[in-house]
Amino acid sequence: MHGEHEEAMREAFTELDRLTRLAYRPQASEADIQRLYTEGAAIDQGWHYGPHQRQWEFLKAVRSQWECEPEAVRQALRYCGGNGGFDPVQRRSIEQARILSAAAPRPDIERGR
């Protein structure tokens, strides 16, 4: 993955994360949620069906793991040691996902509003 493609992927993922956080706000209306999800889906699909699908899906998966099972990720990183078999792009994805998940936890969406 070329540096400029990686930079674009990281920017797109940060934007997708921001849109998701906005949709999870308790004060978000159903119309806001729908609009934010639509915008996020467009970003996701662009990368999911693009030439860097593997890196995008890795970033999404590790972001989810940091949020749902942070200790499991830490333990896996400790167990692997060194680079743990991860390439440099994956290592940076792990770090980006950690930073985003630590920034602010996503609140639960109220159902049935």
N, C-alpha and C positions, 0 to 999 in steps of 0.2 A: 504494500500500500504506500503510495507516494505521500510525502509530507503534507501537501496541500489537500489531498483527499482525506487524510486522517484529521486534519484541522477542520475541514468541512463537516466530517462525521461528528466530531466532538461538539461543534457548534449546534448542529442539528439535534443531537441528543440532548444537549442542555436546554434547547428550546422545547423539545418534546416533554422533558421533565417539568419545565416551567408551566406549560399548558396543562399538564396533568395536575399539578399542584393547584392551579387556578380552578380547575373543574372540581377539585375536592373541597374547596372552601364551603363552609356551611351556608354562606350567603349567596352562593352561586345559584342562579335560577335554572330551571330545566332548559331554557333556551340557551343560556350561557354554557351549560354542560354540553349540550348537543353541538354547539359551535366549536367549543374547545376540543372536543373529541374528534370532530370532523377535521379540524386543522391538524391535530396530532396524527390522525390516521394518514393524512396526505404525506406528512413527513416520514412516518414509519414505512409506508408503502414504497416511497421513493428509494429508500435504502434497502428495504427487504427484497425488492425486485431488481436492485442494481448490482453492479459488479463486486461490491464489498459486503454482500449479504452475510457472509460468515462472521466478519468482524462486527457488524451491526448486531447480529443475533447474540454474539458473545457479550457485547456491552449491555444489551437488554437483560440477558440472563444474570450477569453478575450484579447488575443494579438491583434486580429483584432479590437476589440472594443476600446482598448487603442489608436490604431493608427487612427481609423476613427472617434471616438466619445469620446475623452478623458474627456470632461466635463461631459458627461452622466455617465461615469464610476465613476468619482469623486463624482457626485451627488448621485448616487446609494449607494456608500460606506458611504457617510455622512448620508443618509437617514436610512440605515440599522443599523448604529452604532455598537459598540462592534464587535462581530465576524460576525454579519449580517446573521447568519444562514449558513455561510461557514465553512467547516471543515478545519483543519490546512493545508492540502495539497492544497486545493483551495485557501486559503489565500496566501500561498507561490507562487502559480501560478499567482495570481493577481499581486503580487509584481514583479515576474520575468518578466511578460508581460509588466508591467510599465517600468521597467529598459530597456528592449529591445526596446520598442517603443520610449523611450526618447534618446537612444544611438545615433541614426541617422535616420532621416526620410528617407523612401524609395522614391527615385525619380521616376517619371513616366517613364515607358518604352516607348521608341520611337516606334511607330508602322510603319510597312511598310519599315523597313530598308532593 
